[in-house]
Amino acid sequence: MPATPLVSLLIPTFNNGRTVADSIASCLNQTFRDLEIILYDEASQDNTRAILQEAASRDPRIKVMVSDSNSGPVRAWRKLLHAASGRWSTFVWSDDLLLPDYLERLLAVLEKNPKHLLAGCNCYIDDCEESPAGGLIEFKPYTPTGRQRRLHEFDTLTLKGDEYALGILADVFPVNQICSLFNTQAAREVFDHYIEFENPYGFDFSRHAYGNDVAFLSELGLRSGELTEIGDPLVVVRGSPASMTVNARRSHRWQYWLQYIWAFRTAWTRCRHLSPRMNALIRVADDRVSFCDTFYSLQKGRWPRLIHPAKFMRAGWFLLRQDHRINRGVSVATVQAWLARHGHG
C-alpha cells in the first residue's frame, strides 16, 4: 500500500459492539484496495474497543484512535476528518455497510469529473431486528433479506449543486453522508461551519446532530457546482435500535425536524453567492422553519416564535407538491422543473 492512500474511510464509534465488526468488514471487502480505515472511539463502555483493536491487528490499513471523554458526535467526526490522509474520504457509520464496489464506482465518476468535489449514490434501507439473544441479526456477507428497500428511485445523472441541495431537502436523494465520497480538503474547509448553529431555541447541534449533515452536504454540492449521483444502491443503511436518527424521530420528532430545516436555512443563506437561484431555496427553507416551529412550539405548550400564516401555508403546499416523503410522485425531474420555474423569481 502506498504511504498515502487515495481514500480514507472514517468510522466513529460509541457503544457499537453489536454492529461495528460488520461495518469494518464491509470496508475491508472493497474491490478498490488503496485505502485507510480510521476508527475513533469515544468513551465506549461495551466491547467496542476490543473489536477495533482486534481488527487493527489483522490489517495494517486500519488505525485506531480512542478517547475516554465524549465530546459529542460532531466533534468526533471532525477529529476523524482531520486525521484523514486520503484525497477522498467519507464517514462510515458503525451500523451501516458499504457494498463491495462502492469505492470503485464512485472513484470512476470522480476520475471522469476531476473538478467535482463529491459524488453520491443510492442506498438500501435495512431495518434490523433484535435477535432472541438481544443482538442484531447479522449480515455477513450482506445478502438481500426481504427487509431491505429503496426509498429513492433515480437514474445516474449529473446535476447542478442547487438542484442537489433542493433534492436532499425534498428527499429525492439520500441525505446520509455515507452515501457520498467527498474531497477531503474541501470537506475540512466546510465542516467547521456546521458544528454549532446559532438559533433562538437553544439547540445544541454539536450534541444533538440533527441537520449538520445536510448543511455540510449542501455547501459541498454548491461549491462543486455540479456533481454526479449514481442511481444504483452502493450502501446499506441499517435502521438499528441504537441509531441516533431513529431514536430522535421517535422521542422528539419536531425538534428533530426543526433542527434539520434550520440547518438547511443556515447553510443556504451562507451559500447565497454560490448560485443565482439560491433565493428561491432560502424562501423554501424559511417557510419550512415557520411550519416546523409551529408544531414544535405547540408540543412545548407555548406560542410559536415564528408564526406566519402565509409561510405556513406555502410550506404545506410545497410539502404536498414537492416533497417525496409526502408525495411519492416527486422525482429529480420534479425538483429540477420547480427550480427552473421559481429560481429567478
The 8 nearest C-alpha neighbors of each residue, nearest first, counted from 0:
[[1, 33, 2, 4, 34, 3, 32, 60],
 [2, 0, 3, 4, 33, 5, 34, 35],
 [1, 3, 4, 0, 84, 5, 33, 85],
 [4, 2, 1, 84, 85, 5, 0, 34],
 [5, 3, 34, 85, 33, 6, 1, 35],
 [4, 6, 85, 86, 33, 34, 87, 3],
 [7, 5, 85, 34, 87, 88, 4, 86],
 [6, 8, 88, 35, 85, 83, 34, 36],
 [7, 9, 36, 89, 88, 90, 35, 37],
 [8, 10, 90, 37, 91, 36, 79, 89],
 [9, 11, 38, 91, 92, 90, 37, 93],
 [12, 10, 39, 38, 40, 76, 9, 92],
 [13, 11, 40, 15, 39, 93, 10, 14],
 [12, 14, 43, 15, 41, 40, 42, 11],
 [15, 13, 43, 45, 16, 47, 44, 12],
 [16, 14, 13, 17, 19, 18, 47, 12],
 [15, 17, 47, 46, 18, 14, 19, 45],
 [18, 16, 15, 134, 19, 135, 20, 47],
 [17, 19, 94, 16, 15, 20, 21, 93],
 [18, 20, 93, 22, 21, 15, 16, 94],
 [21, 19, 23, 22, 18, 24, 50, 16],
 [20, 22, 24, 19, 23, 18, 25, 139],
 [21, 23, 19, 96, 25, 24, 20, 93],
 [22, 24, 26, 20, 25, 21, 19, 27],
 [25, 23, 21, 27, 26, 22, 28, 20],
 [24, 26, 28, 22, 97, 23, 27, 96],
 [27, 25, 23, 24, 28, 29, 97, 22],
 [26, 28, 24, 25, 29, 23, 32, 36],
 [29, 27, 25, 26, 99, 24, 30, 98],
 [30, 28, 99, 31, 27, 26, 100, 32],
 [29, 31, 100, 99, 32, 28, 103, 102],
 [32, 30, 29, 103, 102, 33, 100, 34],
 [31, 33, 34, 30, 29, 27, 0, 28],
 [34, 32, 4, 5, 31, 0, 6, 35],
 [35, 33, 6, 4, 32, 7, 5, 36],
 [34, 36, 60, 7, 61, 8, 4, 6],
 [35, 37, 61, 8, 7, 60, 9, 62],
 [38, 36, 62, 9, 61, 63, 10, 8],
 [39, 37, 63, 10, 11, 64, 62, 9],
 [40, 38, 64, 11, 65, 63, 12, 10],
 [41, 39, 12, 65, 13, 11, 66, 64],
 [40, 42, 66, 69, 43, 65, 67, 13],
 [41, 43, 67, 68, 69, 66, 44, 40],
 [44, 42, 14, 13, 45, 41, 47, 40],
 [43, 45, 14, 42, 46, 47, 13, 48],
 [44, 46, 14, 47, 43, 16, 15, 48],
 [45, 47, 16, 49, 48, 50, 44, 14],
 [48, 46, 16, 50, 49, 45, 15, 14],
 [49, 47, 51, 50, 46, 52, 40, 43],
 [48, 50, 52, 51, 46, 47, 53, 54],
 [49, 51, 53, 47, 48, 52, 54, 46],
 [52, 50, 48, 54, 49, 53, 55, 47],
 [53, 51, 55, 49, 54, 50, 48, 56],
 [52, 54, 50, 56, 51, 55, 49, 57],
 [53, 55, 51, 57, 52, 56, 50, 58],
 [56, 54, 61, 52, 57, 58, 53, 51],
 [57, 55, 53, 54, 58, 52, 59, 61],
 [58, 56, 55, 54, 53, 59, 61, 52],
 [57, 59, 55, 60, 56, 61, 54, 27],
 [60, 58, 61, 55, 57, 56, 62, 35],
 [59, 61, 35, 58, 36, 62, 34, 55],
 [62, 60, 36, 55, 59, 37, 58, 35],
 [61, 63, 37, 38, 36, 55, 60, 64],
 [64, 62, 38, 39, 37, 61, 65, 51],
 [63, 65, 39, 38, 40, 62, 66, 37],
 [66, 64, 40, 39, 41, 63, 67, 42],
 [65, 67, 41, 68, 42, 40, 64, 69],
 [66, 68, 42, 41, 69, 65, 43, 40],
 [69, 67, 66, 42, 41, 70, 65, 71],
 [68, 70, 41, 71, 42, 67, 66, 72],
 [69, 71, 74, 68, 75, 72, 41, 206],
 [72, 70, 206, 69, 73, 74, 205, 75],
 [71, 73, 75, 74, 76, 206, 205, 70],
 [74, 72, 76, 75, 205, 71, 194, 77],
 [73, 75, 77, 76, 72, 71, 70, 78],
 [74, 76, 72, 78, 73, 77, 71, 79],
 [77, 75, 73, 79, 74, 78, 80, 72],
 [76, 78, 74, 80, 75, 79, 81, 73],
 [79, 77, 75, 81, 76, 80, 82, 74],
 [78, 80, 82, 76, 77, 81, 9, 83],
 [81, 79, 77, 83, 82, 78, 76, 187],
 [80, 82, 78, 79, 83, 77, 187, 84],
 [83, 81, 79, 80, 78, 84, 37, 77],
 [84, 82, 80, 81, 7, 85, 79, 88],
 [83, 85, 3, 82, 7, 86, 4, 6],
 [86, 84, 6, 5, 7, 4, 87, 83],
 [85, 87, 5, 183, 6, 182, 84, 88],
 [88, 86, 182, 6, 183, 85, 181, 7],
 [89, 87, 7, 6, 181, 183, 8, 180],
 [88, 90, 180, 8, 177, 9, 91, 181],
 [89, 91, 9, 177, 10, 8, 92, 176],
 [92, 90, 10, 177, 9, 93, 89, 8],
 [93, 91, 95, 94, 10, 90, 11, 177],
 [92, 94, 19, 22, 95, 12, 10, 18],
 [93, 95, 18, 92, 19, 237, 22, 239],
 [96, 94, 236, 237, 92, 93, 22, 235],
 [97, 95, 235, 22, 25, 234, 98, 236],
 [98, 96, 234, 25, 101, 235, 99, 233],
 [97, 99, 233, 234, 101, 100, 96, 25],
 [100, 98, 29, 101, 30, 28, 97, 25],
 [99, 101, 103, 102, 30, 98, 104, 29],
 [102, 100, 233, 98, 103, 99, 104, 97],
 [103, 101, 105, 104, 100, 106, 31, 29],
 [104, 102, 100, 31, 106, 101, 105, 107],
 [103, 105, 107, 106, 102, 101, 100, 108],
 [104, 106, 108, 102, 107, 103, 118, 101],
 [105, 107, 109, 108, 103, 104, 102, 110],
 [106, 108, 110, 104, 105, 109, 103, 111],
 [109, 107, 105, 111, 106, 110, 112, 104],
 [108, 110, 112, 106, 111, 107, 113, 105],
 [109, 111, 107, 112, 108, 113, 106, 105],
 [110, 112, 108, 109, 113, 107, 106, 114],
 [113, 111, 109, 110, 114, 115, 108, 226],
 [112, 114, 110, 115, 109, 111, 116, 108],
 [115, 113, 112, 116, 223, 109, 225, 224],
 [114, 116, 223, 113, 117, 112, 226, 225],
 [115, 117, 223, 182, 181, 114, 219, 185],
 [118, 116, 181, 180, 115, 182, 226, 179],
 [117, 119, 227, 180, 179, 226, 228, 105],
 [120, 118, 179, 228, 178, 229, 227, 180],
 [121, 119, 229, 228, 178, 230, 232, 233],
 [120, 122, 232, 230, 231, 233, 229, 173],
 [123, 121, 232, 234, 235, 233, 149, 124],
 [122, 124, 235, 149, 148, 232, 147, 236],
 [125, 123, 236, 147, 148, 235, 237, 149],
 [124, 126, 147, 237, 146, 238, 236, 127],
 [127, 125, 238, 237, 146, 124, 128, 239],
 [128, 126, 239, 238, 125, 237, 135, 136],
 [127, 129, 135, 136, 130, 126, 239, 240],
 [128, 130, 135, 133, 134, 136, 131, 127],
 [129, 131, 133, 132, 134, 135, 136, 128],
 [132, 130, 133, 129, 134, 135, 136, 128],
 [133, 131, 130, 134, 129, 135, 136, 128],
 [134, 132, 130, 131, 129, 135, 136, 128],
 [135, 133, 130, 132, 129, 17, 136, 131],
 [136, 134, 129, 130, 128, 137, 127, 17],
 [135, 137, 130, 128, 129, 127, 134, 138],
 [136, 138, 135, 139, 21, 18, 134, 141],
 [139, 137, 141, 140, 136, 21, 142, 144],
 [140, 138, 141, 137, 21, 142, 24, 25],
 [139, 141, 138, 142, 25, 21, 137, 24],
 [140, 142, 138, 139, 143, 98, 96, 144],
 [141, 143, 144, 140, 138, 139, 145, 147],
 [144, 142, 145, 147, 141, 146, 125, 138],
 [145, 143, 146, 142, 147, 125, 141, 138],
 [144, 146, 147, 143, 148, 125, 142, 126],
 [147, 145, 144, 125, 126, 148, 143, 124],
 [148, 146, 125, 124, 145, 123, 144, 143],
 [147, 149, 124, 123, 150, 146, 125, 145],
 [148, 150, 123, 151, 124, 122, 147, 152],
 [149, 151, 148, 152, 124, 123, 122, 173],
 [152, 150, 149, 171, 172, 153, 121, 173],
 [151, 153, 150, 154, 230, 149, 171, 330],
 [154, 152, 230, 151, 155, 331, 330, 171],
 [153, 155, 230, 156, 229, 152, 231, 228],
 [154, 156, 229, 230, 228, 153, 227, 157],
 [157, 155, 227, 228, 154, 158, 229, 230],
 [158, 156, 227, 226, 228, 225, 159, 155],
 [157, 159, 225, 226, 156, 227, 162, 160],
 [160, 158, 225, 162, 161, 224, 163, 226],
 [159, 161, 221, 220, 224, 163, 225, 162],
 [160, 162, 164, 163, 159, 221, 165, 274],
 [163, 161, 159, 165, 160, 164, 166, 335],
 [162, 164, 166, 160, 161, 165, 167, 159],
 [165, 163, 161, 217, 166, 167, 162, 160],
 [164, 166, 168, 162, 163, 167, 169, 161],
 [167, 165, 163, 169, 171, 164, 168, 172],
 [166, 168, 170, 172, 169, 164, 165, 174],
 [167, 169, 165, 166, 170, 164, 171, 322],
 [168, 170, 322, 166, 167, 171, 323, 165],
 [171, 169, 167, 172, 323, 168, 166, 324],
 [170, 172, 166, 169, 167, 330, 151, 323],
 [171, 173, 167, 170, 166, 174, 151, 121],
 [174, 172, 175, 167, 121, 170, 178, 171],
 [173, 175, 167, 213, 176, 172, 212, 178],
 [174, 176, 177, 173, 178, 212, 179, 213],
 [177, 175, 178, 179, 174, 90, 212, 89],
 [176, 178, 90, 91, 175, 179, 89, 92],
 [179, 177, 176, 120, 119, 175, 234, 121],
 [180, 178, 119, 177, 176, 118, 181, 117],
 [181, 179, 89, 117, 118, 88, 119, 87],
 [180, 182, 117, 87, 88, 116, 183, 179],
 [181, 183, 87, 116, 185, 184, 86, 186],
 [184, 182, 186, 87, 185, 86, 88, 181],
 [183, 185, 187, 186, 182, 188, 86, 87],
 [186, 184, 188, 187, 182, 183, 189, 116],
 [185, 187, 183, 189, 184, 188, 190, 182],
 [188, 186, 184, 190, 185, 189, 183, 80],
 [187, 189, 185, 186, 190, 184, 191, 192],
 [190, 188, 186, 187, 191, 192, 185, 215],
 [189, 191, 187, 192, 193, 186, 188, 215],
 [190, 192, 193, 194, 189, 188, 187, 77],
 [193, 191, 190, 189, 194, 195, 215, 196],
 [192, 194, 191, 195, 211, 190, 196, 215],
 [193, 195, 205, 191, 192, 73, 204, 211],
 [194, 196, 204, 193, 205, 197, 203, 192],
 [197, 195, 198, 204, 193, 194, 262, 265],
 [196, 198, 195, 199, 201, 202, 265, 200],
 [197, 199, 200, 196, 201, 202, 261, 258],
 [200, 198, 201, 197, 202, 304, 196, 305],
 [201, 199, 202, 198, 197, 203, 304, 258],
 [200, 202, 199, 198, 203, 197, 204, 196],
 [203, 201, 200, 204, 198, 258, 207, 199],
 [204, 202, 205, 206, 207, 201, 195, 196],
 [203, 205, 208, 207, 195, 206, 202, 196],
 [204, 206, 73, 194, 203, 208, 195, 207],
 [207, 205, 71, 204, 203, 208, 72, 73],
 [208, 206, 204, 205, 209, 203, 202, 72],
 [207, 209, 204, 205, 206, 211, 210, 73],
 [210, 208, 259, 258, 207, 211, 255, 204],
 [209, 211, 259, 262, 212, 213, 258, 208],
 [212, 210, 214, 193, 213, 208, 209, 215],
 [211, 213, 215, 210, 214, 216, 176, 175],
 [214, 212, 216, 210, 215, 211, 217, 174],
 [213, 215, 266, 217, 211, 263, 212, 262],
 [214, 216, 212, 213, 218, 217, 190, 211],
 [217, 215, 219, 213, 218, 214, 220, 212],
 [218, 216, 164, 214, 220, 219, 215, 213],
 [217, 219, 221, 220, 216, 215, 222, 214],
 [220, 218, 216, 222, 221, 217, 223, 215],
 [221, 219, 160, 223, 217, 218, 222, 216],
 [220, 222, 160, 218, 224, 223, 219, 161],
 [223, 221, 219, 224, 220, 218, 273, 160],
 [222, 224, 220, 116, 115, 221, 225, 219],
 [223, 225, 160, 221, 222, 159, 220, 226],
 [226, 224, 159, 160, 223, 158, 115, 157],
 [225, 227, 157, 158, 115, 118, 117, 159],
 [226, 228, 157, 118, 156, 158, 119, 229],
 [227, 229, 119, 120, 155, 156, 118, 230],
 [230, 228, 155, 120, 231, 119, 121, 227],
 [229, 231, 155, 154, 153, 121, 120, 228],
 [232, 230, 121, 229, 233, 120, 122, 155],
 [233, 231, 122, 121, 234, 123, 120, 230],
 [232, 234, 101, 98, 122, 231, 121, 120],
 [235, 233, 97, 122, 98, 232, 96, 123],
 [234, 236, 123, 96, 122, 95, 124, 237],
 [237, 235, 95, 124, 123, 125, 234, 238],
 [236, 238, 125, 95, 239, 126, 124, 235],
 [239, 237, 126, 127, 125, 242, 236, 240],
 [238, 240, 127, 241, 242, 237, 126, 94],
 [239, 241, 242, 238, 245, 246, 127, 128],
 [242, 240, 239, 243, 246, 245, 15, 238],
 [243, 241, 245, 239, 244, 240, 246, 238],
 [242, 244, 246, 245, 247, 241, 208, 240],
 [243, 245, 247, 246, 242, 248, 209, 255],
 [246, 244, 242, 248, 247, 243, 249, 238],
 [245, 247, 249, 243, 244, 248, 250, 242],
 [248, 246, 244, 250, 249, 251, 245, 243],
 [249, 247, 252, 245, 246, 250, 251, 244],
 [248, 250, 246, 247, 252, 251, 245, 244],
 [249, 251, 247, 248, 246, 252, 245, 255],
 [252, 250, 247, 254, 253, 248, 249, 255],
 [251, 253, 248, 255, 254, 249, 250, 247],
 [254, 252, 295, 256, 255, 251, 257, 291],
 [255, 253, 257, 256, 252, 251, 258, 295],
 [254, 256, 252, 253, 258, 257, 209, 259],
 [257, 255, 259, 253, 258, 254, 260, 252],
 [256, 258, 254, 291, 260, 259, 255, 253],
 [259, 257, 261, 255, 256, 260, 209, 210],
 [258, 260, 210, 256, 262, 257, 209, 261],
 [259, 261, 263, 262, 257, 258, 288, 256],
 [262, 260, 264, 258, 263, 259, 257, 265],
 [261, 263, 265, 210, 260, 259, 264, 214],
 [264, 262, 260, 266, 214, 261, 265, 267],
 [263, 265, 261, 284, 267, 262, 266, 268],
 [266, 264, 262, 268, 263, 267, 261, 269],
 [267, 265, 269, 214, 263, 268, 264, 270],
 [268, 266, 270, 264, 269, 265, 263, 271],
 [269, 267, 271, 265, 270, 266, 264, 281],
 [268, 270, 266, 267, 271, 265, 272, 264],
 [271, 269, 267, 268, 272, 273, 266, 218],
 [270, 272, 268, 277, 273, 269, 267, 274],
 [271, 273, 270, 274, 275, 277, 269, 268],
 [274, 272, 270, 271, 221, 222, 275, 277],
 [275, 273, 276, 277, 272, 271, 161, 221],
 [274, 276, 277, 273, 272, 343, 278, 342],
 [277, 275, 342, 274, 278, 343, 279, 280],
 [276, 278, 280, 279, 271, 274, 275, 281],
 [277, 279, 281, 280, 276, 282, 271, 342],
 [280, 278, 282, 342, 277, 281, 276, 341],
 [281, 279, 277, 283, 282, 278, 284, 165],
 [280, 282, 278, 284, 283, 279, 285, 267],
 [281, 283, 285, 279, 280, 284, 286, 278],
 [282, 284, 280, 286, 281, 285, 287, 279],
 [285, 283, 287, 281, 264, 286, 282, 288],
 [286, 284, 282, 288, 287, 283, 281, 264],
 [285, 287, 310, 314, 283, 289, 284, 288],
 [286, 288, 290, 284, 314, 289, 285, 291],
 [287, 289, 285, 291, 290, 286, 292, 260],
 [290, 288, 292, 286, 287, 305, 291, 311],
 [289, 291, 287, 311, 288, 293, 292, 314],
 [292, 290, 288, 257, 293, 294, 289, 295],
 [291, 293, 295, 289, 290, 294, 288, 296],
 [294, 292, 303, 296, 291, 290, 295, 297],
 [293, 295, 297, 291, 296, 292, 298, 253],
 [296, 294, 292, 253, 298, 297, 293, 291],
 [297, 295, 299, 303, 298, 301, 293, 294],
 [298, 296, 300, 294, 299, 295, 301, 293],
 [297, 299, 295, 296, 300, 294, 301, 253],
 [298, 300, 296, 297, 301, 295, 294, 302],
 [301, 299, 297, 298, 296, 302, 295, 303],
 [302, 300, 296, 297, 299, 303, 298, 304],
 [301, 303, 296, 304, 297, 300, 293, 306],
 [304, 302, 296, 293, 306, 305, 292, 301],
 [305, 303, 306, 302, 292, 296, 293, 289],
 [304, 306, 289, 303, 307, 292, 293, 288],
 [305, 307, 303, 304, 289, 308, 293, 292],
 [306, 308, 310, 309, 311, 305, 289, 290],
 [309, 307, 311, 310, 312, 306, 313, 289],
 [310, 308, 312, 311, 307, 313, 286, 314],
 [311, 309, 286, 313, 312, 307, 308, 314],
 [310, 312, 290, 308, 314, 309, 313, 289],
 [311, 313, 315, 309, 314, 310, 308, 316],
 [314, 312, 316, 310, 315, 311, 317, 309],
 [315, 313, 317, 287, 311, 286, 312, 316],
 [314, 316, 312, 318, 313, 317, 311, 319],
 [315, 317, 313, 319, 318, 314, 320, 312],
 [316, 318, 314, 320, 321, 319, 315, 313],
 [319, 317, 322, 315, 316, 321, 320, 314],
 [318, 320, 316, 317, 325, 326, 321, 315],
 [319, 321, 317, 318, 316, 322, 326, 329],
 [320, 322, 317, 318, 329, 319, 169, 323],
 [323, 321, 169, 318, 324, 325, 326, 320],
 [322, 324, 326, 327, 329, 325, 170, 169],
 [325, 323, 322, 326, 170, 327, 169, 318],
 [326, 324, 323, 322, 319, 327, 318, 320],
 [325, 327, 323, 328, 329, 322, 324, 319],
 [328, 326, 323, 329, 325, 324, 322, 330],
 [327, 329, 326, 330, 323, 333, 321, 320],
 [330, 328, 323, 327, 333, 326, 321, 322],
 [331, 329, 333, 332, 171, 328, 334, 323],
 [330, 332, 334, 333, 335, 171, 166, 153],
 [331, 333, 335, 330, 334, 336, 329, 337],
 [334, 332, 330, 336, 331, 335, 329, 337],
 [333, 335, 337, 331, 336, 332, 338, 166],
 [334, 336, 332, 338, 337, 333, 339, 162],
 [335, 337, 339, 333, 338, 334, 332, 340],
 [338, 336, 334, 340, 339, 335, 341, 333],
 [337, 339, 342, 341, 335, 340, 336, 334],
 [338, 340, 336, 337, 342, 341, 335, 343],
 [341, 339, 337, 338, 342, 336, 343, 344],
 [340, 342, 338, 344, 343, 339, 337, 279],
 [343, 341, 276, 338, 279, 339, 344, 340],
 [344, 342, 341, 276, 275, 279, 340, 339],
 [343, 341, 342, 279, 340, 278, 276, 339]]
